[in-house]
């Protein structure tokens, strides 16, 4: 499901992506380049799909099963990609913004926490990080 938007005509779905590169000082650059090429091979693509992940390969979504198509189909339905992360903040003991913001949303969906309670927890965590 897309993240609720400010306007009804613009919706975003959060995603992330992995990166792979060969360090300039790598000892086995040629072998590393072969490994990266393998990561986009037909075999690796199938292995990723078995694990529920897709690589940025043209038409790879045509290989998805019905459940995966529904999951990734959010982008076909007009949602725009939203990527990013939190800005690093000084560590505050007992505060984990990722857990508070995303982890506790499960409590909202299963009814053990109200939206208002969750929102208060998010604001409290943000306030603690600002200090």
N, CA, C and O atoms as CSV, one atom per row, in Angstrom:
chain,resi,resn,atom,element,x,y,z
A,1,UNK,N,N,0.836,-1.162,0.000
A,1,UNK,CA,C,0.000,0.000,0.000
A,1,UNK,C,C,0.889,1.235,0.000
A,1,UNK,O,O,1.924,1.265,0.665
A,2,UNK,N,N,0.492,2.220,-0.725
A,2,UNK,CA,C,1.260,3.460,-0.763
A,2,UNK,C,C,1.127,4.198,0.569
A,2,UNK,O,O,0.130,4.069,1.279
A,3,UNK,N,N,2.156,4.968,0.880
A,3,UNK,CA,C,2.125,5.810,2.066
A,3,UNK,C,C,1.055,6.877,1.850
A,3,UNK,O,O,0.971,7.446,0.762
A,4,UNK,N,N,0.238,7.157,2.863
A,4,UNK,CA,C,-0.771,8.201,2.678
A,4,UNK,C,C,-0.115,9.507,2.221
A,4,UNK,O,O,0.891,9.936,2.786
A,5,UNK,N,N,-0.687,10.123,1.206
A,5,UNK,CA,C,-0.110,11.338,0.649
A,5,UNK,C,C,-0.807,12.592,1.117
A,5,UNK,O,O,-1.891,12.543,1.699
A,6,UNK,N,N,-0.171,13.711,0.856
A,6,UNK,CA,C,-0.759,14.998,1.194
A,6,UNK,C,C,-1.968,15.251,0.307
A,6,UNK,O,O,-2.975,15.797,0.759
A,7,UNK,N,N,-1.867,14.855,-0.948
A,7,UNK,CA,C,-2.989,14.962,-1.869
A,7,UNK,C,C,-3.317,13.570,-2.401
A,7,UNK,O,O,-2.454,12.692,-2.436
A,8,UNK,N,N,-4.550,13.375,-2.810
A,8,UNK,CA,C,-4.996,12.054,-3.257
A,8,UNK,C,C,-4.337,11.625,-4.566
A,8,UNK,O,O,-4.250,10.430,-4.849
A,9,UNK,N,N,-3.875,12.576,-5.362
A,9,UNK,CA,C,-3.328,12.221,-6.670
A,9,UNK,C,C,-1.838,11.893,-6.641
A,9,UNK,O,O,-1.288,11.487,-7.665
A,10,UNK,N,N,-1.176,12.055,-5.512
A,10,UNK,CA,C,0.244,11.738,-5.425
A,10,UNK,C,C,0.474,10.786,-4.264
A,10,UNK,O,O,0.280,11.147,-3.103
A,11,UNK,N,N,0.891,9.562,-4.587
A,11,UNK,CA,C,1.176,8.578,-3.559
A,11,UNK,C,C,2.576,8.023,-3.776
A,11,UNK,O,O,3.068,7.943,-4.902
A,12,UNK,N,N,3.200,7.645,-2.673
A,12,UNK,CA,C,4.558,7.110,-2.717
A,12,UNK,C,C,4.606,5.779,-1.979
A,12,UNK,O,O,3.851,5.544,-1.035
A,13,UNK,N,N,5.499,4.923,-2.423
A,13,UNK,CA,C,5.756,3.663,-1.732
A,13,UNK,C,C,7.236,3.637,-1.385
A,13,UNK,O,O,8.094,3.848,-2.243
A,14,UNK,N,N,7.519,3.378,-0.120
A,14,UNK,CA,C,8.897,3.374,0.351
A,14,UNK,C,C,9.597,2.105,-0.093
A,14,UNK,O,O,9.028,1.016,-0.024
A,15,UNK,N,N,10.812,2.243,-0.541
A,15,UNK,CA,C,11.612,1.102,-0.933
A,15,UNK,C,C,13.065,1.385,-0.597
A,15,UNK,O,O,13.405,2.491,-0.176
A,16,UNK,N,N,13.887,0.432,-0.773
A,16,UNK,CA,C,15.318,0.624,-0.572
A,16,UNK,C,C,16.056,-0.152,-1.656
A,16,UNK,O,O,15.473,-0.989,-2.345
A,17,UNK,N,N,17.305,0.131,-1.793
A,17,UNK,CA,C,18.093,-0.594,-2.772
A,17,UNK,C,C,19.473,-0.849,-2.214
A,17,UNK,O,O,19.993,-0.081,-1.404
A,18,UNK,N,N,20.046,-1.928,-2.659
A,18,UNK,CA,C,21.400,-2.292,-2.250
A,18,UNK,C,C,22.376,-1.751,-3.282
A,18,UNK,O,O,22.015,-1.506,-4.433
A,19,UNK,N,N,23.584,-1.572,-2.862
A,19,UNK,CA,C,24.617,-1.080,-3.764
A,19,UNK,C,C,25.759,-2.080,-3.799
A,19,UNK,O,O,26.035,-2.766,-2.815
A,20,UNK,N,N,26.408,-2.149,-4.928
A,20,UNK,CA,C,27.562,-3.025,-5.058
A,20,UNK,C,C,28.581,-2.313,-5.933
A,20,UNK,O,O,28.231,-1.722,-6.955
A,21,UNK,N,N,29.823,-2.373,-5.533
A,21,UNK,CA,C,30.881,-1.709,-6.282
A,21,UNK,C,C,32.206,-2.394,-5.992
A,21,UNK,O,O,32.314,-3.224,-5.089
A,22,UNK,N,N,33.193,-2.034,-6.765
A,22,UNK,CA,C,34.546,-2.551,-6.582
A,22,UNK,C,C,35.401,-1.409,-6.045
A,22,UNK,O,O,35.566,-0.389,-6.715
A,23,UNK,N,N,35.944,-1.574,-4.843
A,23,UNK,CA,C,36.801,-0.509,-4.301
A,23,UNK,C,C,38.032,-0.282,-5.189
A,23,UNK,O,O,38.573,-1.216,-5.779
A,24,UNK,N,N,38.441,0.941,-5.263
A,24,UNK,CA,C,39.582,1.315,-6.097
A,24,UNK,C,C,40.831,0.503,-5.748
A,24,UNK,O,O,41.600,0.133,-6.635
A,25,UNK,N,N,41.029,0.231,-4.483
A,25,UNK,CA,C,42.227,-0.484,-4.023
A,25,UNK,C,C,42.028,-2.000,-3.915
A,25,UNK,O,O,42.861,-2.681,-3.318
A,26,UNK,N,N,40.956,-2.536,-4.473
A,26,UNK,CA,C,40.692,-3.978,-4.384
A,26,UNK,C,C,41.817,-4.785,-5.012
A,26,UNK,O,O,42.395,-4.389,-6.024
A,27,UNK,N,N,42.120,-5.926,-4.394
A,27,UNK,CA,C,43.204,-6.788,-4.894
A,27,UNK,C,C,42.757,-7.631,-6.087
A,27,UNK,O,O,43.566,-7.952,-6.956
A,28,UNK,N,N,41.489,-7.986,-6.132
A,28,UNK,CA,C,40.982,-8.882,-7.178
A,28,UNK,C,C,39.887,-8.191,-7.985
A,28,UNK,O,O,38.750,-8.661,-8.019
A,29,UNK,N,N,40.221,-7.093,-8.625
A,29,UNK,CA,C,39.217,-6.300,-9.349
A,29,UNK,C,C,38.515,-7.100,-10.445
A,29,UNK,O,O,37.294,-7.021,-10.583
A,30,UNK,N,N,39.265,-7.855,-11.209
A,30,UNK,CA,C,38.642,-8.614,-12.305
A,30,UNK,C,C,37.640,-9.630,-11.766
A,30,UNK,O,O,36.552,-9.788,-12.321
A,31,UNK,N,N,38.005,-10.317,-10.689
A,31,UNK,CA,C,37.100,-11.288,-10.086
A,31,UNK,C,C,35.859,-10.579,-9.513
A,31,UNK,O,O,34.741,-11.082,-9.623
A,32,UNK,N,N,36.070,-9.427,-8.913
A,32,UNK,CA,C,34.946,-8.656,-8.372
A,32,UNK,C,C,34.002,-8.233,-9.488
A,32,UNK,O,O,32.784,-8.296,-9.321
A,33,UNK,N,N,34.540,-7.807,-10.611
A,33,UNK,CA,C,33.704,-7.405,-11.746
A,33,UNK,C,C,32.915,-8.594,-12.284
A,33,UNK,O,O,31.763,-8.442,-12.689
A,34,UNK,N,N,33.526,-9.775,-12.292
A,34,UNK,CA,C,32.810,-10.979,-12.727
A,34,UNK,C,C,31.664,-11.295,-11.767
A,34,UNK,O,O,30.585,-11.711,-12.189
A,35,UNK,N,N,31.911,-11.094,-10.477
A,35,UNK,CA,C,30.865,-11.336,-9.491
A,35,UNK,C,C,29.695,-10.375,-9.696
A,35,UNK,O,O,28.534,-10.780,-9.629
A,36,UNK,N,N,30.002,-9.116,-9.943
A,36,UNK,CA,C,28.930,-8.138,-10.185
A,36,UNK,C,C,28.146,-8.520,-11.429
A,36,UNK,O,O,26.918,-8.430,-11.438
A,37,UNK,N,N,28.836,-8.943,-12.476
A,37,UNK,CA,C,28.144,-9.387,-13.690
A,37,UNK,C,C,27.240,-10.579,-13.372
A,37,UNK,O,O,26.121,-10.663,-13.879
A,38,UNK,N,N,27.725,-11.499,-12.534
A,38,UNK,CA,C,26.914,-12.658,-12.144
A,38,UNK,C,C,25.643,-12.216,-11.415
A,38,UNK,O,O,24.587,-12.825,-11.585
A,39,UNK,N,N,25.742,-11.173,-10.615
A,39,UNK,CA,C,24.592,-10.709,-9.843
A,39,UNK,C,C,23.418,-10.311,-10.736
A,39,UNK,O,O,22.283,-10.227,-10.266
A,40,UNK,N,N,23.680,-10.068,-12.011
A,40,UNK,CA,C,22.622,-9.704,-12.954
A,40,UNK,C,C,22.377,-10.807,-13.985
A,40,UNK,O,O,21.716,-10.577,-14.998
A,41,UNK,N,N,22.901,-11.984,-13.732
A,41,UNK,CA,C,22.706,-13.118,-14.632
A,41,UNK,C,C,21.308,-13.707,-14.444
A,41,UNK,O,O,20.609,-13.393,-13.481
A,42,UNK,N,N,20.917,-14.565,-15.384
A,42,UNK,CA,C,19.612,-15.232,-15.281
A,42,UNK,C,C,19.515,-16.061,-14.001
A,42,UNK,O,O,18.474,-16.070,-13.346
A,43,UNK,N,N,20.603,-16.761,-13.642
A,43,UNK,CA,C,20.587,-17.601,-12.442
A,43,UNK,C,C,20.411,-16.745,-11.188
A,43,UNK,O,O,19.573,-17.056,-10.341
A,44,UNK,N,N,21.182,-15.684,-11.064
A,44,UNK,CA,C,21.067,-14.820,-9.885
A,44,UNK,C,C,19.686,-14.173,-9.829
A,44,UNK,O,O,19.101,-14.040,-8.753
A,45,UNK,N,N,19.170,-13.774,-10.980
A,45,UNK,CA,C,17.835,-13.174,-11.033
A,45,UNK,C,C,16.810,-14.140,-10.462
A,45,UNK,O,O,15.969,-13.743,-9.655
A,46,UNK,N,N,16.866,-15.398,-10.869
A,46,UNK,CA,C,15.931,-16.408,-10.364
A,46,UNK,C,C,16.103,-16.615,-8.868
A,46,UNK,O,O,15.121,-16.770,-8.143
A,47,UNK,N,N,17.348,-16.619,-8.404
A,47,UNK,CA,C,17.603,-16.791,-6.964
A,47,UNK,C,C,17.037,-15.613,-6.169
A,47,UNK,O,O,16.445,-15.809,-5.108
A,48,UNK,N,N,17.218,-14.397,-6.674
A,48,UNK,CA,C,16.659,-13.229,-6.005
A,48,UNK,C,C,15.134,-13.321,-5.965
A,48,UNK,O,O,14.518,-13.040,-4.937
A,49,UNK,N,N,14.535,-13.710,-7.077
A,49,UNK,CA,C,13.076,-13.814,-7.139
A,49,UNK,C,C,12.555,-14.846,-6.147
A,49,UNK,O,O,11.507,-14.639,-5.535
A,50,UNK,N,N,13.271,-15.955,-5.979
A,50,UNK,CA,C,12.866,-16.966,-4.991
A,50,UNK,C,C,12.858,-16.369,-3.594
A,50,UNK,O,O,12.041,-16.750,-2.755
A,51,UNK,N,N,13.761,-15.438,-3.346
A,51,UNK,CA,C,13.840,-14.781,-2.050
A,51,UNK,C,C,12.900,-13.596,-1.916
A,51,UNK,O,O,12.874,-12.944,-0.872
A,52,UNK,N,N,12.128,-13.309,-2.956
A,52,UNK,CA,C,11.154,-12.217,-2.902
A,52,UNK,C,C,11.724,-10.859,-3.262
A,52,UNK,O,O,11.114,-9.836,-2.951
A,53,UNK,N,N,12.866,-10.825,-3.903
A,53,UNK,CA,C,13.494,-9.550,-4.264
A,53,UNK,C,C,13.680,-9.473,-5.780
A,53,UNK,O,O,13.774,-10.493,-6.464
A,54,UNK,N,N,13.731,-8.270,-6.272
A,54,UNK,CA,C,13.983,-8.066,-7.696
A,54,UNK,C,C,15.168,-7.127,-7.868
A,54,UNK,O,O,15.429,-6.257,-7.036
A,55,UNK,N,N,15.860,-7.328,-8.953
A,55,UNK,CA,C,16.960,-6.429,-9.297
A,55,UNK,C,C,16.470,-5.428,-10.336
A,55,UNK,O,O,15.442,-5.639,-10.979
A,56,UNK,N,N,17.208,-4.352,-10.492
A,56,UNK,CA,C,16.809,-3.361,-11.500
A,56,UNK,C,C,17.175,-3.830,-12.907
A,56,UNK,O,O,18.124,-3.338,-13.518
A,57,UNK,N,N,16.402,-4.791,-13.402
A,57,UNK,CA,C,16.609,-5.372,-14.723
A,57,UNK,C,C,15.322,-5.174,-15.514
A,57,UNK,O,O,14.233,-5.449,-15.009
A,58,UNK,N,N,15.441,-4.706,-16.732
A,58,UNK,CA,C,14.262,-4.452,-17.562
A,58,UNK,C,C,13.399,-5.704,-17.661
A,58,UNK,O,O,13.893,-6.799,-17.931
A,59,UNK,N,N,12.115,-5.522,-17.440
A,59,UNK,CA,C,11.096,-6.568,-17.555
A,59,UNK,C,C,11.229,-7.705,-16.532
A,59,UNK,O,O,10.602,-8.751,-16.700
A,60,UNK,N,N,12.023,-7.521,-15.491
A,60,UNK,CA,C,12.170,-8.583,-14.495
A,60,UNK,C,C,10.841,-8.881,-13.807
A,60,UNK,O,O,10.611,-10.010,-13.373
A,61,UNK,N,N,9.972,-7.888,-13.702
A,61,UNK,CA,C,8.692,-8.119,-13.025
A,61,UNK,C,C,7.785,-9.085,-13.791
A,61,UNK,O,O,6.828,-9.611,-13.222
A,62,UNK,N,N,8.071,-9.321,-15.060
A,62,UNK,CA,C,7.293,-10.302,-15.822
A,62,UNK,C,C,7.531,-11.719,-15.310
A,62,UNK,O,O,6.744,-12.625,-15.587
A,63,UNK,N,N,8.626,-11.910,-14.555
A,63,UNK,CA,C,8.957,-13.236,-14.024
A,63,UNK,C,C,8.378,-13.477,-12.627
A,63,UNK,O,O,8.583,-14.548,-12.055
A,64,UNK,N,N,7.680,-12.526,-12.089
A,64,UNK,CA,C,7.164,-12.638,-10.726
A,64,UNK,C,C,5.957,-13.556,-10.652
A,64,UNK,O,O,5.196,-13.682,-11.611
A,65,UNK,N,N,5.791,-14.201,-9.492
A,65,UNK,CA,C,4.578,-14.985,-9.292
A,65,UNK,C,C,3.442,-14.014,-8.930
A,65,UNK,O,O,3.668,-12.812,-8.786
A,66,UNK,N,N,2.249,-14.535,-8.790
A,66,UNK,CA,C,1.069,-13.678,-8.583
A,66,UNK,C,C,1.184,-12.817,-7.325
A,66,UNK,O,O,0.834,-11.637,-7.349
A,67,UNK,N,N,1.671,-13.400,-6.228
A,67,UNK,CA,C,1.798,-12.640,-4.976
A,67,UNK,C,C,2.830,-11.522,-5.119
A,67,UNK,O,O,2.599,-10.393,-4.684
A,68,UNK,N,N,3.966,-11.846,-5.731
A,68,UNK,CA,C,5.005,-10.829,-5.931
A,68,UNK,C,C,4.519,-9.726,-6.867
A,68,UNK,O,O,4.836,-8.553,-6.666
A,69,UNK,N,N,3.752,-10.100,-7.889
A,69,UNK,CA,C,3.224,-9.094,-8.816
A,69,UNK,C,C,2.312,-8.122,-8.083
A,69,UNK,O,O,2.323,-6.923,-8.362
A,70,UNK,N,N,1.527,-8.633,-7.151
A,70,UNK,CA,C,0.653,-7.747,-6.388
A,70,UNK,C,C,1.498,-6.806,-5.531
A,70,UNK,O,O,1.200,-5.615,-5.445
A,71,UNK,N,N,2.539,-7.323,-4.905
A,71,UNK,CA,C,3.405,-6.522,-4.048
A,71,UNK,C,C,4.116,-5.429,-4.845
A,71,UNK,O,O,4.093,-4.260,-4.460
A,72,UNK,N,N,4.745,-5.809,-5.952
A,72,UNK,CA,C,5.477,-4.834,-6.754
A,72,UNK,C,C,4.564,-4.038,-7.685
A,72,UNK,O,O,4.985,-3.026,-8.246
A,73,UNK,N,N,3.338,-4.481,-7.851
A,73,UNK,CA,C,2.394,-3.799,-8.727
A,73,UNK,C,C,1.979,-2.424,-8.241
A,73,UNK,O,O,1.353,-1.663,-8.979
A,74,UNK,N,N,2.318,-2.107,-7.019
A,74,UNK,CA,C,1.974,-0.791,-6.471
A,74,UNK,C,C,2.527,0.320,-7.362
A,74,UNK,O,O,1.913,1.377,-7.507
A,75,UNK,N,N,3.673,0.071,-7.945
A,75,UNK,CA,C,4.281,1.079,-8.820
A,75,UNK,C,C,3.564,1.147,-10.169
A,75,UNK,O,O,3.529,2.195,-10.814
A,76,UNK,N,N,2.996,0.020,-10.582
A,76,UNK,CA,C,2.212,0.014,-11.816
A,76,UNK,C,C,0.895,0.760,-11.635
A,76,UNK,O,O,0.294,1.215,-12.608
A,77,UNK,N,N,0.452,0.884,-10.391
A,77,UNK,CA,C,-0.801,1.566,-10.084
A,77,UNK,C,C,-0.608,3.052,-9.799
A,77,UNK,O,O,-1.515,3.709,-9.288
A,78,UNK,N,N,0.555,3.578,-10.123
A,78,UNK,CA,C,0.769,5.015,-10.022
A,78,UNK,C,C,1.581,5.511,-8.850
A,78,UNK,O,O,1.927,6.691,-8.802
A,79,UNK,N,N,1.900,4.633,-7.889
A,79,UNK,CA,C,2.733,5.078,-6.764
A,79,UNK,C,C,4.133,5.403,-7.264
A,79,UNK,O,O,4.685,4.712,-8.120
A,80,UNK,N,N,4.682,6.452,-6.717
A,80,UNK,CA,C,6.052,6.849,-7.053
A,80,UNK,C,C,6.993,6.260,-6.015
A,80,UNK,O,O,6.597,6.005,-4.878
A,81,UNK,N,N,8.235,6.049,-6.413
A,81,UNK,CA,C,9.227,5.450,-5.529
A,81,UNK,C,C,9.731,6.489,-4.530
A,81,UNK,O,O,10.064,7.616,-4.895
A,82,UNK,N,N,9.778,6.088,-3.278
A,82,UNK,CA,C,10.314,6.931,-2.217
A,82,UNK,C,C,11.461,6.170,-1.563
A,82,UNK,O,O,11.255,5.092,-1.005
A,83,UNK,N,N,12.656,6.722,-1.631
A,83,UNK,CA,C,13.806,6.105,-0.986
A,83,UNK,C,C,14.425,7.107,-0.035
A,83,UNK,O,O,14.147,8.304,-0.098
A,84,UNK,N,N,15.245,6.613,0.822
A,84,UNK,CA,C,15.931,7.508,1.734
A,84,UNK,C,C,16.104,6.879,3.090
A,84,UNK,O,O,15.805,5.703,3.301
A,85,UNK,N,N,16.584,7.672,3.988
A,85,UNK,CA,C,16.844,7.200,5.326
A,85,UNK,C,C,16.817,8.394,6.264
A,85,UNK,O,O,16.615,9.532,5.842
A,86,UNK,N,N,17.020,8.117,7.521
A,86,UNK,CA,C,17.062,9.191,8.489
A,86,UNK,C,C,18.435,9.839,8.489
A,86,UNK,O,O,19.440,9.188,8.205
A,87,UNK,N,N,18.469,11.102,8.804
A,87,UNK,CA,C,19.741,11.786,8.985
A,87,UNK,C,C,20.333,11.270,10.294
A,87,UNK,O,O,19.628,11.074,11.284
A,88,UNK,N,N,21.627,11.061,10.269
A,88,UNK,CA,C,22.272,10.598,11.490
A,88,UNK,C,C,22.113,11.622,12.595
A,88,UNK,O,O,22.252,12.825,12.376
A,89,UNK,N,N,21.824,11.133,13.763
A,89,UNK,CA,C,21.705,11.990,14.941
A,89,UNK,C,C,22.572,11.381,16.032
A,89,UNK,O,O,22.892,10.193,15.998
A,90,UNK,N,N,22.935,12.183,16.970
A,90,UNK,CA,C,23.694,11.691,18.104
A,90,UNK,C,C,22.869,10.613,18.797
A,90,UNK,O,O,21.671,10.789,19.015
A,91,UNK,N,N,23.502,9.507,19.139
A,91,UNK,CA,C,22.792,8.406,19.782
A,91,UNK,C,C,22.230,8.839,21.129
A,91,UNK,O,O,22.901,9.500,21.921
A,92,UNK,N,N,20.994,8.455,21.365
A,92,UNK,CA,C,20.340,8.710,22.645
A,92,UNK,C,C,19.908,7.352,23.174
A,92,UNK,O,O,19.139,6.640,22.529
A,93,UNK,N,N,20.406,7.001,24.347
A,93,UNK,CA,C,20.103,5.694,24.912
A,93,UNK,C,C,18.594,5.490,25.019
A,93,UNK,O,O,17.874,6.337,25.548
A,94,UNK,N,N,18.133,4.354,24.508
A,94,UNK,CA,C,16.723,4.012,24.586
A,94,UNK,C,C,15.857,4.558,23.457
A,94,UNK,O,O,14.653,4.304,23.428
A,95,UNK,N,N,16.453,5.308,22.524
A,95,UNK,CA,C,15.689,5.877,21.418
A,95,UNK,C,C,16.123,5.224,20.112
A,95,UNK,O,O,17.303,5.232,19.763
A,96,UNK,N,N,15.163,4.664,19.401
A,96,UNK,CA,C,15.419,4.080,18.087
A,96,UNK,C,C,14.277,4.537,17.174
A,96,UNK,O,O,13.191,3.959,17.181
A,97,UNK,N,N,14.543,5.576,16.396
A,97,UNK,CA,C,13.492,6.176,15.579
A,97,UNK,C,C,12.917,5.189,14.570
A,97,UNK,O,O,11.711,5.195,14.324
A,98,UNK,N,N,13.750,4.351,13.987
A,98,UNK,CA,C,13.252,3.373,13.017
A,98,UNK,C,C,12.252,2.429,13.681
A,98,UNK,O,O,11.181,2.172,13.131
A,99,UNK,N,N,12.599,1.913,14.862
A,99,UNK,CA,C,11.675,1.018,15.562
A,99,UNK,C,C,10.388,1.737,15.943
A,99,UNK,O,O,9.297,1.183,15.812
A,100,UNK,N,N,10.520,2.968,16.415
A,100,UNK,CA,C,9.344,3.719,16.843
A,100,UNK,C,C,8.440,4.052,15.658
A,100,UNK,O,O,7.225,3.865,15.721
A,101,UNK,N,N,9.038,4.544,14.588
A,101,UNK,CA,C,8.254,4.978,13.438
A,101,UNK,C,C,7.661,3.814,12.661
A,101,UNK,O,O,6.472,3.819,12.340
A,102,UNK,N,N,8.484,2.817,12.357
A,102,UNK,CA,C,8.018,1.715,11.516
A,102,UNK,C,C,7.643,0.471,12.304
A,102,UNK,O,O,6.646,-0.178,11.987
A,103,UNK,N,N,8.415,0.128,13.316
A,103,UNK,CA,C,8.158,-1.093,14.076
A,103,UNK,C,C,6.851,-1.038,14.843
A,103,UNK,O,O,6.104,-2.016,14.881
A,104,UNK,N,N,6.576,0.106,15.455
A,104,UNK,CA,C,5.364,0.212,16.272
A,104,UNK,C,C,4.094,0.363,15.453
A,104,UNK,O,O,2.997,0.272,16.003
A,105,UNK,N,N,4.216,0.591,14.160
A,105,UNK,CA,C,3.014,0.712,13.330
A,105,UNK,C,C,2.235,-0.610,13.319
A,105,UNK,O,O,1.024,-0.622,13.096
A,106,UNK,N,N,2.937,-1.712,13.561
A,106,UNK,CA,C,2.262,-3.009,13.652
A,106,UNK,C,C,1.242,-2.990,14.787
A,106,UNK,O,O,0.160,-3.567,14.672
A,107,UNK,N,N,1.598,-2.321,15.884
A,107,UNK,CA,C,0.669,-2.223,17.012
A,107,UNK,C,C,-0.584,-1.440,16.638
A,107,UNK,O,O,-1.666,-1.701,17.164
A,108,UNK,N,N,-0.437,-0.492,15.740
A,108,UNK,CA,C,-1.608,0.265,15.268
A,108,UNK,C,C,-2.480,-0.633,14.401
A,108,UNK,O,O,-3.702,-0.653,14.544
A,109,UNK,N,N,-1.845,-1.373,13.503
A,109,UNK,CA,C,-2.632,-2.209,12.589
A,109,UNK,C,C,-3.311,-3.370,13.300
A,109,UNK,O,O,-4.369,-3.822,12.863
A,110,UNK,N,N,-2.718,-3.867,14.399
A,110,UNK,CA,C,-3.379,-4.975,15.099
A,110,UNK,C,C,-4.276,-4.492,16.245
A,110,UNK,O,O,-4.869,-5.302,16.958
A,111,UNK,N,N,-4.372,-3.167,16.418
A,111,UNK,CA,C,-5.315,-2.606,17.367
A,111,UNK,C,C,-4.826,-2.504,18.807
A,111,UNK,O,O,-5.606,-2.127,19.682
A,112,UNK,N,N,-3.560,-2.825,19.087
A,112,UNK,CA,C,-3.066,-2.732,20.460
A,112,UNK,C,C,-2.563,-1.334,20.808
A,112,UNK,O,O,-2.244,-1.056,21.964
A,113,UNK,N,N,-2.493,-0.459,19.811
A,113,UNK,CA,C,-2.081,0.929,20.043
A,113,UNK,C,C,-2.891,1.811,19.106
A,113,UNK,O,O,-3.121,1.458,17.949
A,114,UNK,N,N,-3.316,2.947,19.606
A,114,UNK,CA,C,-4.075,3.869,18.752
A,114,UNK,C,C,-3.112,4.696,17.897
A,114,UNK,O,O,-1.924,4.799,18.200
A,115,UNK,N,N,-3.638,5.270,16.843
A,115,UNK,CA,C,-2.823,6.155,15.996
A,115,UNK,C,C,-2.289,7.309,16.834
A,115,UNK,O,O,-1.137,7.714,16.680
A,116,UNK,N,N,-3.112,7.825,17.704
A,116,UNK,CA,C,-2.706,8.942,18.569
A,116,UNK,C,C,-1.541,8.544,19.480
A,116,UNK,O,O,-0.598,9.315,19.654
A,117,UNK,N,N,-1.606,7.335,20.063
A,117,UNK,CA,C,-0.512,6.861,20.922
A,117,UNK,C,C,0.778,6.715,20.120
A,117,UNK,O,O,1.852,7.117,20.569
A,118,UNK,N,N,0.655,6.137,18.934
A,118,UNK,CA,C,1.831,5.955,18.068
A,118,UNK,C,C,2.420,7.313,17.704
A,118,UNK,O,O,3.635,7.501,17.766
A,119,UNK,N,N,1.574,8.248,17.328
A,119,UNK,CA,C,2.038,9.587,16.967
A,119,UNK,C,C,2.755,10.241,18.146
A,119,UNK,O,O,3.792,10.879,17.959
A,120,UNK,N,N,2.225,10.093,19.340
A,120,UNK,CA,C,2.861,10.656,20.529
A,120,UNK,C,C,4.245,10.036,20.746
A,120,UNK,O,O,5.193,10.734,21.106
A,121,UNK,N,N,4.354,8.727,20.526
A,121,UNK,CA,C,5.655,8.056,20.673
A,121,UNK,C,C,6.666,8.586,19.657
A,121,UNK,O,O,7.834,8.791,19.988
A,122,UNK,N,N,6.218,8.806,18.426
A,122,UNK,CA,C,7.097,9.330,17.380
A,122,UNK,C,C,7.588,10.732,17.749
A,122,UNK,O,O,8.777,11.029,17.638
A,123,UNK,N,N,6.671,11.582,18.183
A,123,UNK,CA,C,7.030,12.948,18.571
A,123,UNK,C,C,7.995,12.927,19.759
A,123,UNK,O,O,8.969,13.680,19.784
A,124,UNK,N,N,7.723,12.069,20.735
A,124,UNK,CA,C,8.593,11.966,21.912
A,124,UNK,C,C,10.010,11.548,21.507
A,124,UNK,O,O,10.990,12.127,21.975
A,125,UNK,N,N,10.111,10.534,20.629
A,125,UNK,CA,C,11.432,10.077,20.168
A,125,UNK,C,C,12.151,11.197,19.415
A,125,UNK,O,O,13.342,11.425,19.627
A,126,UNK,N,N,11.430,11.893,18.538
A,126,UNK,CA,C,12.035,12.989,17.776
A,126,UNK,C,C,12.511,14.094,18.712
A,126,UNK,O,O,13.591,14.652,18.523
A,127,UNK,N,N,11.700,14.408,19.723
A,127,UNK,CA,C,12.090,15.444,20.683
A,127,UNK,C,C,13.364,15.042,21.434
A,127,UNK,O,O,14.237,15.874,21.679
A,128,UNK,N,N,13.461,13.763,21.794
A,128,UNK,CA,C,14.649,13.297,22.505
A,128,UNK,C,C,15.887,13.382,21.620
A,128,UNK,O,O,16.973,13.706,22.100
A,129,UNK,N,N,15.731,13.093,20.334
A,129,UNK,CA,C,16.875,13.180,19.420
A,129,UNK,C,C,17.289,14.629,19.172
A,129,UNK,O,O,18.467,14.914,18.956
A,130,UNK,N,N,16.330,15.533,19.204
A,130,UNK,CA,C,16.642,16.958,18.991
A,130,UNK,C,C,17.448,17.536,20.131
A,130,UNK,O,O,18.257,18.442,19.930
A,131,UNK,N,N,17.232,17.015,21.333
A,131,UNK,CA,C,17.945,17.548,22.496
A,131,UNK,C,C,19.415,17.328,22.307
A,131,UNK,O,O,20.211,17.700,23.169
